[in-house]
Amino acid sequence: MRKLKNSELNRLNVDEYRNSEKTPIVVILDNIRSLNNIGSVFRTADAFRIEKIYLCGITATPPHRDIQKTALGATESVDWEYFTNGIEAIIELKEKNYTIISIEQVEGSVSLEKFEIAENQKYAIILGNEVKGVQEELINASDYCIEIPQFGTKHSFNISVSAGIVLWELYKKINLDK
């Protein structure tokens, strides 16, 4: 085996990405403290051609050196918008007929692998603060809460890891499992 060179990966350039069909998912980052987590989510969103990222509350916005460190340019390809609070983002998305999903451990949550997507539906996933999680107000405004199964001693994943797991699973269900 031989490791492929970047030039052999046939990736889109930024203009091609911006004009490409997107996966009908918006990511809401609500009160995320870590600039590295924000950048990592941008990079993951680029990989799965996510429609847009909504940055809310204390979540920092590009351009920022520490976001760029992990985003590696994805802030140039992935559309984003800032909202002073997450509920404003949810209201806008509900008006556009998005299904709102909090990624949180709550009573009645649906395990990620059991969550079923609806054909031609658009989704918004909410990832909350690294310590406090998704705010109760946003959970209450959500249509679903999804929980990522865990089998060890820890109670949660890092925000960027959660984003990668959830976006990959939803991407597969939307684009590959047809």
VMD Tcl script that builds the backbone (N, CA, C; Angstrom):
set m [mol new atoms 534]
animate dup $m
set s [atomselect $m all]
$s set {name element resname resid chain x y z} {
  {N N MET 1 A 0.837 -1.180 0.000}
  {CA C MET 1 A 0.000 0.000 0.000}
  {C C MET 1 A 0.880 1.241 0.000}
  {N N ARG 2 A 0.292 2.309 -0.525}
  {CA C ARG 2 A 0.985 3.584 -0.593}
  {C C ARG 2 A 0.042 4.674 -0.115}
  {N N LYS 3 A 0.568 5.515 0.751}
  {CA C LYS 3 A -0.221 6.633 1.229}
  {C C LYS 3 A -0.474 7.597 0.069}
  {N N LEU 4 A -1.740 8.048 -0.073}
  {CA C LEU 4 A -2.083 8.958 -1.161}
  {C C LEU 4 A -1.609 10.372 -0.868}
  {N N LYS 5 A -1.221 11.069 -1.913}
  {CA C LYS 5 A -0.863 12.482 -1.799}
  {C C LYS 5 A -2.160 13.293 -1.810}
  {N N ASN 6 A -2.129 14.474 -1.221}
  {CA C ASN 6 A -3.310 15.335 -1.216}
  {C C ASN 6 A -3.833 15.581 -2.623}
  {N N SER 7 A -2.947 15.705 -3.570}
  {CA C SER 7 A -3.357 15.961 -4.961}
  {C C SER 7 A -4.100 14.773 -5.572}
  {N N GLU 8 A -3.988 13.599 -4.978}
  {CA C GLU 8 A -4.661 12.403 -5.489}
  {C C GLU 8 A -6.035 12.165 -4.841}
  {N N LEU 9 A -6.419 12.998 -3.887}
  {CA C LEU 9 A -7.660 12.771 -3.153}
  {C C LEU 9 A -8.897 13.317 -3.863}
  {N N ASN 10 A -8.694 14.082 -4.912}
  {CA C ASN 10 A -9.799 14.631 -5.713}
  {C C ASN 10 A -10.824 15.391 -4.878}
  {N N ARG 11 A -10.345 16.250 -3.997}
  {CA C ARG 11 A -11.230 17.071 -3.176}
  {C C ARG 11 A -11.692 18.295 -3.960}
  {N N LEU 12 A -12.823 18.836 -3.550}
  {CA C LEU 12 A -13.351 20.044 -4.160}
  {C C LEU 12 A -12.515 21.239 -3.729}
  {N N ASN 13 A -12.446 22.259 -4.593}
  {CA C ASN 13 A -11.876 23.516 -4.120}
  {C C ASN 13 A -13.006 24.304 -3.450}
  {N N VAL 14 A -12.694 25.448 -2.858}
  {CA C VAL 14 A -13.689 26.202 -2.091}
  {C C VAL 14 A -14.868 26.617 -2.959}
  {N N ASP 15 A -14.610 27.083 -4.177}
  {CA C ASP 15 A -15.713 27.482 -5.061}
  {C C ASP 15 A -16.592 26.297 -5.441}
  {N N GLU 16 A -15.975 25.163 -5.752}
  {CA C GLU 16 A -16.748 23.960 -6.072}
  {C C GLU 16 A -17.578 23.518 -4.861}
  {N N TYR 17 A -16.993 23.599 -3.680}
  {CA C TYR 17 A -17.709 23.236 -2.453}
  {C C TYR 17 A -18.925 24.140 -2.274}
  {N N ARG 18 A -18.713 25.440 -2.390}
  {CA C ARG 18 A -19.810 26.397 -2.179}
  {C C ARG 18 A -20.963 26.158 -3.161}
  {N N ASN 19 A -20.658 25.674 -4.369}
  {CA C ASN 19 A -21.679 25.433 -5.389}
  {C C ASN 19 A -22.219 24.005 -5.383}
  {N N SER 20 A -21.706 23.164 -4.492}
  {CA C SER 20 A -22.122 21.758 -4.469}
  {C C SER 20 A -23.417 21.581 -3.677}
  {N N GLU 21 A -24.064 20.460 -3.927}
  {CA C GLU 21 A -25.262 20.113 -3.161}
  {C C GLU 21 A -24.835 19.786 -1.734}
  {N N LYS 22 A -25.575 20.293 -0.759}
  {CA C LYS 22 A -25.216 20.097 0.646}
  {C C LYS 22 A -26.109 19.051 1.301}
  {N N THR 23 A -25.579 18.466 2.346}
  {CA C THR 23 A -26.361 17.584 3.196}
  {C C THR 23 A -27.304 18.478 4.003}
  {N N PRO 24 A -28.602 18.184 4.034}
  {CA C PRO 24 A -29.568 19.093 4.659}
  {C C PRO 24 A -29.517 19.087 6.189}
  {N N ILE 25 A -28.366 19.508 6.699}
  {CA C ILE 25 A -28.142 19.583 8.148}
  {C C ILE 25 A -27.498 20.918 8.479}
  {N N VAL 26 A -28.003 21.546 9.525}
  {CA C VAL 26 A -27.386 22.733 10.111}
  {C C VAL 26 A -26.895 22.324 11.492}
  {N N VAL 27 A -25.703 22.766 11.851}
  {CA C VAL 27 A -25.161 22.510 13.183}
  {C C VAL 27 A -25.287 23.793 13.991}
  {N N ILE 28 A -25.884 23.696 15.166}
  {CA C ILE 28 A -25.976 24.824 16.092}
  {C C ILE 28 A -24.971 24.582 17.215}
  {N N LEU 29 A -23.984 25.460 17.309}
  {CA C LEU 29 A -23.027 25.402 18.412}
  {C C LEU 29 A -23.443 26.464 19.417}
  {N N ASP 30 A -23.920 26.036 20.570}
  {CA C ASP 30 A -24.457 26.952 21.563}
  {C C ASP 30 A -23.523 27.063 22.769}
  {N N ASN 31 A -22.988 28.252 22.964}
  {CA C ASN 31 A -22.122 28.547 24.118}
  {C C ASN 31 A -20.927 27.613 24.242}
  {N N ILE 32 A -20.254 27.386 23.112}
  {CA C ILE 32 A -19.051 26.552 23.101}
  {C C ILE 32 A -17.856 27.423 23.496}
  {N N ARG 33 A -17.113 26.993 24.497}
  {CA C ARG 33 A -15.970 27.765 25.007}
  {C C ARG 33 A -14.702 27.539 24.198}
  {N N SER 34 A -14.463 26.327 23.776}
  {CA C SER 34 A -13.189 25.964 23.159}
  {C C SER 34 A -13.138 26.348 21.686}
  {N N LEU 35 A -12.175 27.193 21.363}
  {CA C LEU 35 A -11.978 27.587 19.971}
  {C C LEU 35 A -11.530 26.397 19.129}
  {N N ASN 36 A -10.789 25.481 19.739}
  {CA C ASN 36 A -10.377 24.267 19.015}
  {C C ASN 36 A -11.584 23.397 18.675}
  {N N ASN 37 A -12.552 23.290 19.584}
  {CA C ASN 37 A -13.781 22.539 19.287}
  {C C ASN 37 A -14.534 23.186 18.132}
  {N N ILE 38 A -14.623 24.505 18.139}
  {CA C ILE 38 A -15.323 25.213 17.064}
  {C C ILE 38 A -14.655 24.923 15.727}
  {N N GLY 39 A -13.344 25.056 15.679}
  {CA C GLY 39 A -12.610 24.778 14.437}
  {C C GLY 39 A -12.766 23.342 13.976}
  {N N SER 40 A -12.744 22.415 14.924}
  {CA C SER 40 A -12.910 20.997 14.570}
  {C C SER 40 A -14.280 20.724 13.984}
  {N N VAL 41 A -15.317 21.366 14.518}
  {CA C VAL 41 A -16.662 21.180 13.977}
  {C C VAL 41 A -16.736 21.764 12.560}
  {N N PHE 42 A -16.107 22.885 12.320}
  {CA C PHE 42 A -16.062 23.422 10.953}
  {C C PHE 42 A -15.434 22.413 10.004}
  {N N ARG 43 A -14.346 21.825 10.416}
  {CA C ARG 43 A -13.640 20.864 9.560}
  {C C ARG 43 A -14.495 19.631 9.277}
  {N N THR 44 A -15.189 19.133 10.305}
  {CA C THR 44 A -16.083 17.985 10.132}
  {C C THR 44 A -17.269 18.357 9.250}
  {N N ALA 45 A -17.815 19.552 9.449}
  {CA C ALA 45 A -18.938 20.015 8.624}
  {C C ALA 45 A -18.533 20.089 7.157}
  {N N ASP 46 A -17.322 20.526 6.890}
  {CA C ASP 46 A -16.817 20.561 5.521}
  {C C ASP 46 A -16.753 19.142 4.949}
  {N N ALA 47 A -16.251 18.210 5.729}
  {CA C ALA 47 A -16.081 16.832 5.246}
  {C C ALA 47 A -17.397 16.203 4.811}
  {N N PHE 48 A -18.481 16.532 5.510}
  {CA C PHE 48 A -19.778 15.939 5.204}
  {C C PHE 48 A -20.701 16.897 4.443}
  {N N ARG 49 A -20.138 17.990 3.920}
  {CA C ARG 49 A -20.883 19.002 3.159}
  {C C ARG 49 A -22.150 19.463 3.881}
  {N N ILE 50 A -21.977 19.815 5.130}
  {CA C ILE 50 A -23.093 20.305 5.944}
  {C C ILE 50 A -23.483 21.696 5.442}
  {N N GLU 51 A -24.777 21.972 5.460}
  {CA C GLU 51 A -25.326 23.217 4.929}
  {C C GLU 51 A -24.755 24.471 5.574}
  {N N LYS 52 A -24.737 24.490 6.914}
  {CA C LYS 52 A -24.364 25.721 7.597}
  {C C LYS 52 A -24.109 25.433 9.076}
  {N N ILE 53 A -23.350 26.320 9.707}
  {CA C ILE 53 A -23.153 26.270 11.152}
  {C C ILE 53 A -23.697 27.563 11.736}
  {N N TYR 54 A -24.500 27.439 12.788}
  {CA C TYR 54 A -24.982 28.596 13.537}
  {C C TYR 54 A -24.180 28.665 14.830}
  {N N LEU 55 A -23.509 29.771 15.039}
  {CA C LEU 55 A -22.697 29.993 16.230}
  {C C LEU 55 A -23.506 30.885 17.165}
  {N N CYS 56 A -23.721 30.428 18.398}
  {CA C CYS 56 A -24.641 31.134 19.302}
  {C C CYS 56 A -23.999 31.424 20.652}
  {N N GLY 57 A -24.472 32.528 21.254}
  {CA C GLY 57 A -24.044 32.881 22.600}
  {C C GLY 57 A -22.569 33.234 22.658}
  {N N ILE 58 A -21.840 32.591 23.592}
  {CA C ILE 58 A -20.415 32.895 23.772}
  {C C ILE 58 A -19.522 32.204 22.745}
  {N N THR 59 A -20.105 31.417 21.856}
  {CA C THR 59 A -19.323 30.725 20.836}
  {C C THR 59 A -18.608 31.763 19.969}
  {N N ALA 60 A -17.301 31.638 19.866}
  {CA C ALA 60 A -16.500 32.579 19.074}
  {C C ALA 60 A -16.769 32.381 17.584}
  {N N THR 61 A -16.481 33.418 16.809}
  {CA C THR 61 A -16.702 33.379 15.367}
  {C C THR 61 A -15.389 33.571 14.621}
  {N N PRO 62 A -15.307 33.038 13.421}
  {CA C PRO 62 A -14.134 33.321 12.587}
  {C C PRO 62 A -14.122 34.797 12.190}
  {N N PRO 63 A -13.033 35.352 11.806}
  {CA C PRO 63 A -11.701 34.722 11.805}
  {C C PRO 63 A -11.073 34.773 13.193}
  {N N HIS 64 A -10.438 33.704 13.562}
  {CA C HIS 64 A -9.696 33.641 14.819}
  {C C HIS 64 A -8.604 32.590 14.643}
  {N N ARG 65 A -7.413 32.944 15.068}
  {CA C ARG 65 A -6.246 32.068 14.891}
  {C C ARG 65 A -6.469 30.683 15.490}
  {N N ASP 66 A -7.064 30.618 16.688}
  {CA C ASP 66 A -7.245 29.319 17.342}
  {C C ASP 66 A -8.354 28.483 16.703}
  {N N ILE 67 A -9.331 29.121 16.079}
  {CA C ILE 67 A -10.334 28.372 15.313}
  {C C ILE 67 A -9.668 27.824 14.057}
  {N N GLN 68 A -8.897 28.656 13.383}
  {CA C GLN 68 A -8.219 28.248 12.145}
  {C C GLN 68 A -7.262 27.085 12.359}
  {N N LYS 69 A -6.658 27.030 13.552}
  {CA C LYS 69 A -5.679 25.983 13.847}
  {C C LYS 69 A -6.267 24.594 13.612}
  {N N THR 70 A -7.534 24.404 13.989}
  {CA C THR 70 A -8.161 23.089 13.788}
  {C C THR 70 A -9.080 23.056 12.571}
  {N N ALA 71 A -9.589 24.201 12.145}
  {CA C ALA 71 A -10.489 24.228 10.982}
  {C C ALA 71 A -9.726 24.013 9.686}
  {N N LEU 72 A -8.469 24.388 9.650}
  {CA C LEU 72 A -7.625 24.243 8.454}
  {C C LEU 72 A -8.295 24.783 7.190}
  {N N GLY 73 A -8.905 25.953 7.286}
  {CA C GLY 73 A -9.517 26.586 6.121}
  {C C GLY 73 A -10.992 26.310 5.934}
  {N N ALA 74 A -11.587 25.440 6.739}
  {CA C ALA 74 A -13.003 25.098 6.565}
  {C C ALA 74 A -13.923 26.281 6.865}
  {N N THR 75 A -13.432 27.292 7.561}
  {CA C THR 75 A -14.264 28.478 7.791}
  {C C THR 75 A -14.476 29.255 6.497}
  {N N GLU 76 A -13.670 28.958 5.486}
  {CA C GLU 76 A -13.830 29.593 4.174}
  {C C GLU 76 A -14.833 28.846 3.296}
  {N N SER 77 A -15.027 27.570 3.563}
  {CA C SER 77 A -15.928 26.776 2.716}
  {C C SER 77 A -17.325 26.620 3.338}
  {N N VAL 78 A -17.394 26.435 4.637}
  {CA C VAL 78 A -18.675 26.182 5.302}
  {C C VAL 78 A -19.327 27.517 5.673}
  {N N ASP 79 A -20.572 27.697 5.249}
  {CA C ASP 79 A -21.322 28.897 5.620}
  {C C ASP 79 A -21.590 28.893 7.119}
  {N N TRP 80 A -21.595 30.079 7.701}
  {CA C TRP 80 A -21.913 30.193 9.120}
  {C C TRP 80 A -22.609 31.519 9.381}
  {N N GLU 81 A -23.281 31.560 10.524}
  {CA C GLU 81 A -24.001 32.758 10.935}
  {C C GLU 81 A -23.970 32.819 12.450}
  {N N TYR 82 A -23.981 34.031 13.004}
  {CA C TYR 82 A -23.951 34.205 14.453}
  {C C TYR 82 A -25.312 34.661 14.967}
  {N N PHE 83 A -25.729 34.097 16.104}
  {CA C PHE 83 A -26.945 34.493 16.815}
  {C C PHE 83 A -26.574 34.776 18.266}
  {N N THR 84 A -27.183 35.798 18.850}
  {CA C THR 84 A -26.860 36.116 20.248}
  {C C THR 84 A -27.296 35.015 21.194}
  {N N ASN 85 A -28.336 34.263 20.816}
  {CA C ASN 85 A -28.717 33.104 21.628}
  {C C ASN 85 A -29.322 32.019 20.750}
  {N N GLY 86 A -29.245 30.803 21.258}
  {CA C GLY 86 A -29.667 29.640 20.492}
  {C C GLY 86 A -31.143 29.612 20.141}
  {N N ILE 87 A -31.981 30.179 20.986}
  {CA C ILE 87 A -33.424 30.127 20.720}
  {C C ILE 87 A -33.759 30.909 19.453}
  {N N GLU 88 A -33.035 32.010 19.195}
  {CA C GLU 88 A -33.237 32.768 17.948}
  {C C GLU 88 A -32.934 31.891 16.732}
  {N N ALA 89 A -31.876 31.122 16.829}
  {CA C ALA 89 A -31.508 30.215 15.733}
  {C C ALA 89 A -32.591 29.165 15.518}
  {N N ILE 90 A -33.098 28.599 16.611}
  {CA C ILE 90 A -34.139 27.578 16.510}
  {C C ILE 90 A -35.400 28.154 15.880}
  {N N ILE 91 A -35.797 29.339 16.293}
  {CA C ILE 91 A -36.998 29.970 15.727}
  {C C ILE 91 A -36.844 30.130 14.219}
  {N N GLU 92 A -35.688 30.618 13.776}
  {CA C GLU 92 A -35.461 30.783 12.335}
  {C C GLU 92 A -35.525 29.442 11.608}
  {N N LEU 93 A -34.898 28.432 12.182}
  {CA C LEU 93 A -34.870 27.120 11.529}
  {C C LEU 93 A -36.244 26.456 11.510}
  {N N LYS 94 A -37.007 26.628 12.568}
  {CA C LYS 94 A -38.371 26.065 12.581}
  {C C LYS 94 A -39.231 26.727 11.505}
  {N N GLU 95 A -39.045 28.021 11.300}
  {CA C GLU 95 A -39.778 28.725 10.238}
  {C C GLU 95 A -39.417 28.175 8.857}
  {N N LYS 96 A -38.219 27.591 8.744}
  {CA C LYS 96 A -37.770 26.990 7.491}
  {C C LYS 96 A -37.999 25.476 7.463}
  {N N ASN 97 A -38.813 24.979 8.408}
  {CA C ASN 97 A -39.226 23.569 8.484}
  {C C ASN 97 A -38.107 22.578 8.782}
  {N N TYR 98 A -37.130 22.990 9.558}
  {CA C TYR 98 A -36.096 22.067 10.017}
  {C C TYR 98 A -36.613 21.299 11.222}
  {N N THR 99 A -36.217 20.046 11.335}
  {CA C THR 99 A -36.437 19.260 12.540}
  {C C THR 99 A -35.259 19.560 13.459}
  {N N ILE 100 A -35.562 19.947 14.697}
  {CA C ILE 100 A -34.532 20.366 15.649}
  {C C ILE 100 A -34.203 19.205 16.578}
  {N N ILE 101 A -32.900 18.899 16.682}
  {CA C ILE 101 A -32.438 17.769 17.485}
  {C C ILE 101 A -31.343 18.232 18.436}
  {N N SER 102 A -31.587 18.087 19.730}
  {CA C SER 102 A -30.534 18.334 20.712}
  {C C SER 102 A -29.744 17.048 20.898}
  {N N ILE 103 A -28.433 17.174 20.970}
  {CA C ILE 103 A -27.583 16.029 21.267}
  {C C ILE 103 A -27.320 16.091 22.769}
  {N N GLU 104 A -28.113 15.306 23.506}
  {CA C GLU 104 A -28.072 15.407 24.967}
  {C C GLU 104 A -28.668 14.156 25.596}
  {N N GLN 105 A -28.234 13.877 26.808}
  {CA C GLN 105 A -28.755 12.761 27.588}
  {C C GLN 105 A -29.939 13.272 28.399}
  {N N VAL 106 A -31.132 12.875 27.987}
  {CA C VAL 106 A -32.355 13.309 28.668}
  {C C VAL 106 A -33.306 12.124 28.769}
  {N N GLU 107 A -34.315 12.268 29.631}
  {CA C GLU 107 A -35.373 11.264 29.684}
  {C C GLU 107 A -36.052 11.223 28.321}
  {N N GLY 108 A -36.231 10.046 27.790}
  {CA C GLY 108 A -36.915 9.899 26.515}
  {C C GLY 108 A -36.065 10.156 25.292}
  {N N SER 109 A -34.745 10.275 25.472}
  {CA C SER 109 A -33.896 10.488 24.298}
  {C C SER 109 A -33.897 9.243 23.418}
  {N N VAL 110 A -33.589 9.452 22.146}
  {CA C VAL 110 A -33.495 8.363 21.180}
  {C C VAL 110 A -32.020 8.041 20.997}
  {N N SER 111 A -31.681 6.778 21.059}
  {CA C SER 111 A -30.301 6.378 20.823}
  {C C SER 111 A -29.959 6.636 19.350}
  {N N LEU 112 A -28.797 7.185 19.102}
  {CA C LEU 112 A -28.410 7.621 17.759}
  {C C LEU 112 A -28.646 6.564 16.687}
  {N N GLU 113 A -28.280 5.328 16.951}
  {CA C GLU 113 A -28.409 4.296 15.921}
  {C C GLU 113 A -29.869 3.951 15.630}
  {N N LYS 114 A -30.772 4.303 16.545}
  {CA C LYS 114 A -32.193 4.013 16.350}
  {C C LYS 114 A -32.971 5.184 15.750}
  {N N PHE 115 A -32.328 6.337 15.658}
  {CA C PHE 115 A -33.016 7.508 15.123}
  {C C PHE 115 A -33.267 7.307 13.633}
  {N N GLU 116 A -34.509 7.492 13.212}
  {CA C GLU 116 A -34.885 7.321 11.807}
  {C C GLU 116 A -35.126 8.677 11.174}
  {N N ILE 117 A -34.529 8.873 10.018}
  {CA C ILE 117 A -34.732 10.134 9.310}
  {C C ILE 117 A -35.952 10.033 8.409}
  {N N ALA 118 A -36.534 11.174 8.133}
  {CA C ALA 118 A -37.660 11.241 7.203}
  {C C ALA 118 A -37.126 11.697 5.850}
  {N N GLU 119 A -37.677 11.131 4.805}
  {CA C GLU 119 A -37.242 11.491 3.465}
  {C C GLU 119 A -37.516 12.972 3.192}
  {N N ASN 120 A -36.558 13.633 2.566}
  {CA C ASN 120 A -36.649 15.049 2.190}
  {C C ASN 120 A -36.821 15.994 3.371}
  {N N GLN 121 A -36.399 15.587 4.545}
  {CA C GLN 121 A -36.475 16.448 5.728}
  {C C GLN 121 A -35.121 17.105 5.969}
  {N N LYS 122 A -35.138 18.323 6.499}
  {CA C LYS 122 A -33.925 19.045 6.874}
  {C C LYS 122 A -33.798 18.987 8.392}
  {N N TYR 123 A -32.563 18.888 8.873}
  {CA C TYR 123 A -32.308 18.727 10.295}
  {C C TYR 123 A -31.349 19.790 10.814}
  {N N ALA 124 A -31.521 20.141 12.070}
  {CA C ALA 124 A -30.570 20.988 12.782}
  {C C ALA 124 A -30.208 20.265 14.066}
  {N N ILE 125 A -28.912 20.090 14.296}
  {CA C ILE 125 A -28.468 19.450 15.533}
  {C C ILE 125 A -27.840 20.504 16.436}
  {N N ILE 126 A -28.148 20.413 17.719}
  {CA C ILE 126 A -27.633 21.361 18.704}
  {C C ILE 126 A -26.593 20.664 19.567}
  {N N LEU 127 A -25.420 21.279 19.629}
  {CA C LEU 127 A -24.366 20.839 20.538}
  {C C LEU 127 A -24.154 21.956 21.546}
  {N N GLY 128 A -24.195 21.614 22.835}
  {CA C GLY 128 A -24.137 22.632 23.874}
  {C C GLY 128 A -22.787 22.735 24.550}
  {N N ASN 129 A -22.755 23.591 25.541}
  {CA C ASN 129 A -21.568 23.913 26.316}
  {C C ASN 129 A -20.845 22.658 26.807}
  {N N GLU 130 A -19.516 22.726 26.811}
  {CA C GLU 130 A -18.685 21.587 27.185}
  {C C GLU 130 A -18.955 21.074 28.601}
  {N N VAL 131 A -19.358 21.948 29.512}
  {CA C VAL 131 A -19.593 21.540 30.897}
  {C C VAL 131 A -21.080 21.346 31.184}
  {N N LYS 132 A -21.904 22.297 30.767}
  {CA C LYS 132 A -23.325 22.287 31.121}
  {C C LYS 132 A -24.211 21.590 30.094}
  {N N GLY 133 A -23.697 21.317 28.903}
  {CA C GLY 133 A -24.490 20.667 27.874}
  {C C GLY 133 A -25.462 21.629 27.213}
  {N N VAL 134 A -26.477 21.081 26.573}
  {CA C VAL 134 A -27.487 21.876 25.879}
  {C C VAL 134 A -28.409 22.496 26.922}
  {N N GLN 135 A -28.678 23.776 26.786}
  {CA C GLN 135 A -29.560 24.490 27.722}
  {C C GLN 135 A -30.969 23.881 27.711}
  {N N GLU 136 A -31.592 23.862 28.868}
  {CA C GLU 136 A -32.944 23.303 29.010}
  {C C GLU 136 A -33.930 23.975 28.053}
  {N N GLU 137 A -33.814 25.283 27.884}
  {CA C GLU 137 A -34.704 26.022 26.980}
  {C C GLU 137 A -34.605 25.491 25.547}
  {N N LEU 138 A -33.390 25.152 25.128}
  {CA C LEU 138 A -33.197 24.624 23.775}
  {C C LEU 138 A -33.681 23.180 23.672}
  {N N ILE 139 A -33.465 22.417 24.727}
  {CA C ILE 139 A -33.986 21.042 24.755}
  {C C ILE 139 A -35.508 21.072 24.604}
  {N N ASN 140 A -36.146 21.965 25.355}
  {CA C ASN 140 A -37.613 22.063 25.305}
  {C C ASN 140 A -38.121 22.524 23.948}
  {N N ALA 141 A -37.306 23.247 23.198}
  {CA C ALA 141 A -37.698 23.714 21.868}
  {C C ALA 141 A -37.366 22.692 20.777}
  {N N SER 142 A -36.723 21.616 21.156}
  {CA C SER 142 A -36.302 20.591 20.193}
  {C C SER 142 A -37.432 19.617 19.883}
  {N N ASP 143 A -37.371 19.061 18.687}
  {CA C ASP 143 A -38.322 18.019 18.302}
  {C C ASP 143 A -37.893 16.657 18.833}
  {N N TYR 144 A -36.579 16.452 18.944}
  {CA C TYR 144 A -36.012 15.193 19.437}
  {C C TYR 144 A -34.756 15.503 20.235}
  {N N CYS 145 A -34.406 14.561 21.082}
  {CA C CYS 145 A -33.090 14.550 21.706}
  {C C CYS 145 A -32.459 13.211 21.361}
  {N N ILE 146 A -31.253 13.280 20.861}
  {CA C ILE 146 A -30.506 12.075 20.505}
  {C C ILE 146 A -29.373 11.904 21.494}
  {N N GLU 147 A -29.175 10.668 21.899}
  {CA C GLU 147 A -28.072 10.316 22.794}
  {C C GLU 147 A -27.133 9.370 22.064}
  {N N ILE 148 A -25.847 9.622 22.207}
  {CA C ILE 148 A -24.838 8.736 21.621}
  {C C ILE 148 A -24.560 7.628 22.630}
  {N N PRO 149 A -24.706 6.362 22.239}
  {CA C PRO 149 A -24.451 5.271 23.179}
  {C C PRO 149 A -22.985 5.285 23.645}
  {N N GLN 150 A -22.790 4.976 24.916}
  {CA C GLN 150 A -21.444 4.899 25.484}
  {C C GLN 150 A -21.370 3.665 26.380}
  {N N PHE 151 A -20.221 3.057 26.417}
  {CA C PHE 151 A -20.111 1.776 27.111}
  {C C PHE 151 A -18.979 1.732 28.134}
  {N N GLY 152 A -18.334 2.863 28.385}
  {CA C GLY 152 A -17.239 2.913 29.355}
  {C C GLY 152 A -17.659 3.597 30.637}
  {N N THR 153 A -16.707 4.226 31.286}
  {CA C THR 153 A -16.964 4.866 32.577}
  {C C THR 153 A -17.303 6.346 32.447}
  {N N LYS 154 A -17.003 6.975 31.341}
  {CA C LYS 154 A -17.233 8.417 31.171}
  {C C LYS 154 A -18.686 8.687 30.803}
  {N N HIS 155 A -19.118 9.916 31.067}
  {CA C HIS 155 A -20.516 10.291 30.878}
  {C C HIS 155 A -20.777 11.064 29.596}
  {N N SER 156 A -19.714 11.478 28.910}
  {CA C SER 156 A -19.933 12.294 27.712}
  {C C SER 156 A -18.721 12.234 26.794}
  {N N PHE 157 A -18.923 12.729 25.572}
  {CA C PHE 157 A -17.850 12.892 24.596}
  {C C PHE 157 A -17.497 14.373 24.499}
  {N N ASN 158 A -16.323 14.652 23.990}
  {CA C ASN 158 A -15.943 16.010 23.632}
  {C C ASN 158 A -16.896 16.495 22.538}
  {N N ILE 159 A -17.167 17.794 22.491}
  {CA C ILE 159 A -18.088 18.376 21.504}
  {C C ILE 159 A -17.693 17.995 20.079}
  {N N SER 160 A -16.416 18.127 19.758}
  {CA C SER 160 A -16.008 17.841 18.375}
  {C C SER 160 A -16.144 16.355 18.056}
  {N N VAL 161 A -15.925 15.496 19.031}
  {CA C VAL 161 A -16.111 14.059 18.819}
  {C C VAL 161 A -17.594 13.755 18.625}
  {N N SER 162 A -18.438 14.352 19.472}
  {CA C SER 162 A -19.890 14.171 19.327}
  {C C SER 162 A -20.353 14.612 17.946}
  {N N ALA 163 A -19.860 15.759 17.503}
  {CA C ALA 163 A -20.241 16.259 16.172}
  {C C ALA 163 A -19.850 15.261 15.094}
  {N N GLY 164 A -18.649 14.729 15.175}
  {CA C GLY 164 A -18.197 13.767 14.171}
  {C C GLY 164 A -19.047 12.509 14.141}
  {N N ILE 165 A -19.355 11.981 15.313}
  {CA C ILE 165 A -20.163 10.759 15.398}
  {C C ILE 165 A -21.563 11.000 14.836}
  {N N VAL 166 A -22.214 12.064 15.304}
  {CA C VAL 166 A -23.602 12.331 14.902}
  {C C VAL 166 A -23.677 12.699 13.421}
  {N N LEU 167 A -22.783 13.556 12.956}
  {CA C LEU 167 A -22.838 13.958 11.543}
  {C C LEU 167 A -22.571 12.785 10.616}
  {N N TRP 168 A -21.654 11.913 10.971}
  {CA C TRP 168 A -21.400 10.739 10.135}
  {C C TRP 168 A -22.635 9.837 10.084}
  {N N GLU 169 A -23.238 9.595 11.244}
  {CA C GLU 169 A -24.412 8.719 11.278}
  {C C GLU 169 A -25.571 9.315 10.484}
  {N N LEU 170 A -25.830 10.611 10.650}
  {CA C LEU 170 A -26.917 11.250 9.888}
  {C C LEU 170 A -26.573 11.326 8.404}
  {N N TYR 171 A -25.316 11.619 8.097}
  {CA C TYR 171 A -24.886 11.648 6.693}
  {C C TYR 171 A -25.162 10.300 6.027}
  {N N LYS 172 A -24.773 9.222 6.689}
  {CA C LYS 172 A -25.020 7.880 6.138}
  {C C LYS 172 A -26.506 7.656 5.906}
  {N N LYS 173 A -27.327 8.002 6.876}
  {CA C LYS 173 A -28.760 7.754 6.767}
  {C C LYS 173 A -29.392 8.606 5.671}
  {N N ILE 174 A -28.906 9.802 5.483}
  {CA C ILE 174 A -29.458 10.691 4.462}
  {C C ILE 174 A -28.936 10.361 3.067}
  {N N ASN 175 A -27.640 10.115 2.956}
  {CA C ASN 175 A -27.007 10.003 1.639}
  {C C ASN 175 A -26.660 8.572 1.183}
  {N N LEU 176 A -26.379 7.707 2.118}
  {CA C LEU 176 A -25.894 6.369 1.731}
  {C C LEU 176 A -26.917 5.274 1.910}
  {N N ASP 177 A -27.821 5.462 2.832}
  {CA C ASP 177 A -28.787 4.407 3.144}
  {C C ASP 177 A -30.061 4.503 2.324}
  {N N LYS 178 A -30.033 5.225 1.216}
  {CA C LYS 178 A -31.237 5.387 0.385}
  {C C LYS 178 A -31.582 4.118 -0.332}
}
mol reanalyze $m
mol bondsrecalc $m
mol representation Tube
mol addrep $m
